[in-house]
Amino acid sequence: MLEVENAMPLLVIDLTGLSFIDSTGLSLLLRASERARRQDRRLVVVRPPLPALRVFILTRVDAGMECVDSPLDVPPQRDGPEAARVNVFKLWPRLDEPTSAHPS
């Protein structure tokens, strides 16, 4: 994960295919978000569906990081030479998608 994080100024972690998350997963996301802030990068998390979303709500994890409801809701990257570089890191691909599908 660190290698992926360091490669891009904007990293989007898409949790839309996630059905379960525990304290280890939450901790990983919070640490990645904190590293991004310290390194002047952006990490955006696409919230998971229920029931994993309940864990986000109960623990208020989404208050500690930039979260959106859909990958299409990711705000534009700030200006600069790296503005076009975005990496979407998709956790647990959805069962109804082919694994070779990549967003353009």
C-alpha positions in Angstrom: 0.0 0.0 0.0 2.8 2.4 0.8 4.2 2.0 -2.7 0.8 2.9 -4.3 0.4 5.8 -1.9 3.7 7.4 -2.6 3.2 7.1 -6.4 0.3 9.5 -6.6 -0.7 12.9 -5.2 -4.4 11.8 -5.2 -5.3 8.2 -4.2 -8.9 7.1 -4.2 -9.7 3.9 -2.2 -12.9 2.4 -3.6 -14.7 0.4 -0.9 -17.9 -0.1 -2.9 -17.4 -3.9 -3.2 -16.6 -4.3 0.5 -19.1 -6.2 2.7 -17.1 -6.3 5.9 -14.4 -4.2 7.6 -12.9 -4.7 11.1 -10.6 -2.6 13.3 -7.5 -3.6 11.3 -9.0 -2.3 8.1 -10.2 0.9 9.8 -6.8 1.4 11.3 -5.1 0.9 7.9 -7.4 3.5 6.3 -6.8 6.0 9.1 -3.1 5.6 9.0 -3.0 6.0 5.2 -5.2 9.2 5.5 -2.8 10.6 8.2 0.3 9.9 6.0 -1.4 11.6 3.1 -2.1 14.7 5.1 1.5 14.8 6.4 2.9 14.4 2.9 0.6 17.0 1.4 -1.2 14.4 -0.7 -4.9 13.5 -0.9 -6.5 10.2 0.0 -10.2 9.9 -0.7 -12.2 6.9 0.5 -15.4 5.8 -1.4 -17.7 4.6 1.4 -18.6 0.9 1.5 -22.2 -0.4 1.2 -24.1 -1.7 4.2 -23.2 -3.4 6.5 -19.6 -2.2 6.4 -20.9 1.4 6.2 -22.5 0.9 9.7 -19.0 0.4 11.1 -17.9 3.6 9.5 -20.8 5.5 11.0 -20.5 3.9 14.5 -16.8 4.5 14.7 -16.9 7.9 13.0 -14.0 6.9 10.9 -15.3 9.0 8.0 -14.9 12.1 10.1 -11.1 11.5 10.1 -10.7 11.3 6.4 -12.0 12.6 3.1 -15.0 10.4 2.1 -17.4 10.3 -0.8 -20.4 8.1 -1.7 -19.3 7.3 -5.3 -16.1 7.3 -7.2 -17.8 9.9 -9.5 -18.0 12.3 -6.5 -14.3 12.6 -6.0 -13.5 16.4 -6.1 -11.0 17.5 -8.7 -7.4 17.5 -7.8 -5.8 20.8 -7.0 -3.8 22.6 -9.7 -0.2 21.8 -10.5 1.9 19.5 -12.7 0.6 16.4 -10.9 -3.1 17.4 -11.2 -3.9 14.7 -13.7 -2.3 11.8 -11.8 -4.9 9.8 -10.0 -4.7 6.3 -8.7 -7.9 4.4 -7.9 -7.2 1.5 -5.5 -10.2 -0.8 -5.5 -10.5 -3.2 -2.5 -12.5 -6.4 -3.0 -13.8 -6.0 -6.5 -17.5 -6.4 -6.9 -18.7 -9.8 -7.9 -20.7 -8.4 -10.8 -17.6 -6.7 -12.4 -15.0 -8.5 -14.5 -11.6 -8.2 -12.7 -10.0 -6.8 -15.8 -12.2 -3.8 -15.9 -10.4 -0.5 -15.2 -11.9 2.9 -15.1 -10.6 5.3 -17.8 
